[in-house]
Amino acid sequence: MAEFFDVVDEQGKPTGERVERCVAHREDIRHRTAHVWVYRRKEQGFDVLLQKRSMQKDSFPGRYDTSSAGHIQAGEEPLPSAVRELFEELGISASEEELEVAGTFHIHYEKEFHGQMFRDNEFSFVYALEKDLDAASLHVQKEEVESAAWFDLEYVTEQCSLRNQTFCVPRQGLNVLRVYLGLPAREIVSFPEEK
């Protein structure tokens, strides 16, 4: 079944047009995504839960990414989409009231995966959820997610700055979370494919 997204303007507002997923990524059309960062406090700093993307993913297979992230379907709003994706991908049940708005960012890149050019032009709504849980006990969506693991936030920030290919965390999304948590935004070098 084909997925359809709302085409959005520079502020992430739907224009009234809709586009099929494959067309959006082939033709570089701006659409919306919802990201959820699951984090926990520790004695010094924070840990973030990252998902390891399935090797079948159409972009960045096998890399660690934001806790949960997914496209917002046409006609759907960001917050319900975030709640749905969190449950579908990681099996984490959360109410809309539990997710806190952290901010937004725009990501735009093109890169080849599986022998095909993939163009991403997303306006992303970012939410945060403080929850200490056992990553190994999560019920992950095997088509999307291989596993999940906790990482120190400063380590992830440093490794993204070093372009460690273990991670594909969007640098802007990482800084949205850092500012939300009261930490300074960090200069994180873009991956070569990011515009």
C-alpha positions in Angstrom: 0.0 0.0 0.0 1.4 3.4 -1.0 2.2 6.0 1.7 1.3 9.6 1.1 2.7 12.7 2.8 1.6 16.3 3.0 3.9 18.6 1.1 4.9 21.4 3.5 6.3 24.9 3.3 9.5 26.1 5.0 7.7 26.3 8.4 6.4 22.8 8.2 2.8 23.8 7.4 0.9 21.6 4.8 0.4 23.3 1.5 -2.7 21.3 0.5 -0.7 19.1 -1.8 0.1 15.4 -1.2 2.9 13.3 -2.5 3.6 9.6 -2.5 6.6 8.5 -0.4 8.7 7.3 -3.3 8.1 10.5 -5.2 9.0 12.7 -2.3 12.4 10.9 -1.9 13.0 10.7 -5.7 12.1 14.4 -6.4 13.4 16.0 -3.2 10.0 17.3 -2.0 9.7 18.7 1.5 7.5 16.6 3.9 7.2 16.1 7.7 8.6 13.7 10.2 8.2 13.2 13.9 11.2 12.3 16.1 11.2 11.2 19.7 14.2 11.2 21.9 14.0 8.8 24.9 16.5 9.9 27.6 17.4 9.2 31.2 19.3 11.2 33.7 22.4 9.9 35.3 24.7 11.2 38.0 26.5 13.3 35.5 24.6 14.0 32.3 22.2 12.0 30.2 21.9 8.8 28.3 19.9 8.6 25.1 18.2 5.5 23.7 19.2 4.9 20.1 17.7 2.5 17.6 19.9 0.5 15.3 18.2 0.7 11.9 17.4 -2.5 10.0 19.7 -3.5 7.1 16.6 -3.3 4.9 16.0 0.4 5.6 16.1 2.6 2.4 18.5 5.0 4.1 21.4 4.5 6.5 20.9 0.8 7.1 22.6 -0.7 10.1 23.4 2.7 11.8 22.3 4.0 15.2 19.7 6.8 14.9 17.3 8.8 17.0 15.2 6.8 19.5 12.2 6.8 17.2 11.5 8.7 14.0 9.0 8.4 11.2 7.2 10.1 8.5 3.9 11.9 9.3 1.2 10.5 7.1 -0.9 12.8 5.0 -3.7 14.3 7.2 -2.0 13.2 10.4 -0.6 15.7 13.0 2.9 15.5 14.4 2.2 14.5 18.1 -0.1 11.5 17.4 2.4 10.4 14.7 5.2 10.6 17.3 3.2 8.5 19.8 2.4 5.9 17.0 6.0 5.6 15.8 7.4 5.2 19.3 5.0 2.3 19.9 5.4 0.7 16.4 9.2 0.9 16.3 10.1 0.2 20.0 7.0 -1.0 21.7 7.1 1.9 24.1 3.6 3.1 25.1 3.3 6.8 25.9 0.5 9.2 26.0 0.5 12.5 24.1 0.8 14.3 27.5 4.0 12.4 28.3 5.8 13.6 25.2 7.3 17.1 25.6 7.9 19.4 22.6 11.6 19.9 22.2 11.6 21.9 18.9 11.9 21.5 15.2 14.6 21.3 12.5 15.0 20.9 8.8 17.2 18.3 7.2 18.1 18.1 3.6 20.5 15.7 2.0 21.0 13.2 -0.9 23.0 10.0 -0.8 23.0 6.7 -2.6 21.8 3.6 -0.7 21.3 0.1 -2.1 22.4 1.4 -5.5 19.7 4.1 -5.7 19.8 7.8 -5.0 17.8 8.8 -1.9 16.8 12.5 -1.5 15.5 13.6 1.9 13.9 17.0 2.5 12.2 16.9 5.9 10.8 19.3 8.4 11.0 17.4 11.7 9.0 17.9 14.9 11.1 16.8 17.9 9.7 15.4 21.2 11.4 14.2 24.4 10.4 11.5 26.7 12.2 10.8 30.0 12.0 7.1 30.7 14.5 4.7 32.2 13.9 1.2 30.7 15.7 -1.9 29.8 16.7 -1.6 26.1 17.1 -5.3 25.7 13.5 -6.0 26.7 12.0 -3.7 24.1 9.7 -5.2 21.4 11.3 -3.7 18.3 9.7 -3.7 14.8 12.1 -6.0 13.0 11.4 -4.6 9.6 12.5 -1.2 10.8 14.7 -1.7 13.8 17.4 -4.3 14.6 17.9 -3.4 18.2 18.1 -0.5 20.7 20.8 0.6 23.2 21.6 3.3 25.6 24.5 5.7 24.9 26.0 8.6 26.8 24.7 11.8 25.1 28.2 13.5 25.2 29.7 10.4 23.5 27.1 10.4 20.8 27.7 14.2 20.2 31.4 13.6 20.0 31.2 10.7 17.7 28.8 12.5 15.4 31.3 15.4 15.3 34.0 12.9 14.3 31.7 11.5 11.5 31.7 8.1 13.1 29.7 6.0 10.6 28.2 3.9 13.4 25.7 6.7 13.9 23.4 8.6 11.5 21.8 10.8 14.1 20.7 14.1 12.5 23.1 16.8 13.9 20.3 19.3 14.1 18.0 16.9 16.0 20.8 16.2 18.4 21.2 19.9 19.1 17.4 20.4 19.5 17.6 17.7 22.3 20.7 19.3 23.9 19.1 22.7 24.1 15.9 21.1 25.5 17.9 19.4 28.2 19.6 22.7 29.1 22.9 21.9 27.5 24.7 24.1 25.0 24.3 23.3 21.3 27.4 21.9 19.8 29.1 22.5 16.6 28.7 19.2 14.9 30.3 18.7 11.5 27.8 17.7 8.9 28.0 14.3 7.3 29.1 14.9 3.7 25.7 14.1 2.3 23.9 16.8 4.4 23.1 20.1 2.7 
